[in-house]
Amino acid sequence: MRMKLYALEIERSEITVSGYVVAGSEKRAAIMVIDHDLALGKQHESFSLERIDLKIPQGRRKGLEEMLAAGSSGFARYSEPAGWSASMRW
């Protein structure tokens, strides 16, 4: 199954946190965010997910196709010059 990349923004009472989630669906990505917060003992006021893998410009796609084709859900990161990589797998 080909995964999708979602931009994540979490609103906590004291701070806004952003990142990326790799999952097969938005529902699965949301479950991962909630489970992760529970595991960390964190609470969020709200969070939002936006699918972005189809919107990323060609110059920032290094490693993206391989990461999505690998079929693993988890959190991801982007850095220059390495490109996209999984930072925590589910």
Secondary structure as UniProt FT lines:
FT   STRAND          4..11
FT   STRAND          16..23
FT   HELIX           26..40
FT   STRAND          46..51
FT   TURN            53..55
FT   HELIX           58..60
FT   TURN            62..63
FT   HELIX           64..69
FT   STRAND          74..79
FT   TURN            80..82
FT   STRAND          83..89
//
